[in-house]
Amino acid sequence: MSEPVPKRSRALAQSSPDASFESRYPHISSWVKDAWVEIGHDDCGRAFVRALDIGGLIWEGTGPYPSMDEALRALDRGIGAWIARHG
């Protein structure tokens, strides 16, 4: 019989490189079901990461980011903040 995993261990597991995308970036994962994100630079010099919906841009990163993980974390936080304000 296995012992229950302490809450702290579960939190560390969710942030580990082996954790699923959905557990590491829950807001991005839910956002892309009805809207979209853009990642990468374009010729217009826009931000590296953006979140959009049918109404247009809802969040844009301020980078540069030291890693792709940091860019995705910022994107996830930005989407989460927008959802908290707008539902």
C-alpha positions in Angstrom: 0.0 0.0 0.0 1.5 3.4 -1.0 1.6 6.3 1.4 -0.1 9.6 0.5 2.1 12.2 -1.1 2.5 15.3 1.0 1.0 18.5 -0.5 4.5 20.1 -0.9 5.7 17.1 -2.9 2.7 17.4 -5.2 3.4 21.1 -5.8 7.0 20.3 -6.6 5.9 17.5 -9.0 3.6 19.9 -10.8 6.5 22.3 -11.4 9.0 19.6 -12.4 10.0 19.3 -16.1 8.2 16.0 -16.2 4.8 17.6 -15.2 2.1 17.9 -17.9 1.7 21.1 -19.8 -1.8 21.4 -18.4 -0.5 21.3 -14.8 2.4 23.7 -15.4 0.3 26.2 -17.4 -3.3 25.8 -16.5 -4.5 29.2 -17.8 -2.9 28.7 -21.2 -4.3 25.2 -21.4 -7.9 26.4 -20.8 -7.5 29.6 -22.9 -6.6 27.8 -26.1 -9.9 25.8 -26.1 -11.8 28.9 -27.2 -9.0 31.5 -28.1 -5.3 31.4 -29.0 -1.8 32.4 -28.2 1.0 33.5 -30.4 4.6 32.8 -29.7 7.6 34.1 -31.7 8.9 37.3 -33.1 7.5 38.9 -36.3 8.6 41.7 -38.6 6.4 44.2 -36.8 8.5 44.0 -33.6 5.6 42.8 -31.5 6.1 41.0 -28.2 7.4 37.4 -28.2 4.2 36.0 -26.4 0.6 37.2 -26.8 -2.8 36.0 -25.9 -5.8 36.8 -28.1 -9.5 36.1 -28.4 -12.2 37.0 -30.9 -12.1 40.6 -29.6 -8.3 40.9 -30.2 -5.3 41.2 -28.0 -5.9 40.6 -24.3 -2.3 40.3 -23.1 1.2 40.9 -24.5 4.5 40.0 -22.8 7.2 42.5 -22.0 10.2 40.2 -22.5 12.9 39.4 -23.3 12.7 36.2 -21.3 15.7 34.2 -20.2 14.0 30.9 -21.3 10.9 29.6 -23.0 9.6 28.4 -19.7 9.8 32.0 -18.3 7.9 33.2 -21.3 5.2 30.6 -20.9 5.0 31.4 -17.1 4.5 35.1 -17.9 1.9 34.2 -20.5 0.0 31.9 -18.0 0.1 34.6 -15.4 -1.1 37.3 -17.9 -4.1 35.1 -19.0 -4.9 34.3 -15.4 -5.0 38.0 -14.4 -7.2 38.8 -17.4 -9.6 35.9 -16.5 -9.7 37.2 -12.9 -10.7 40.7 -14.1 -13.1 39.7 -16.9 -14.4 36.3 -16.0 
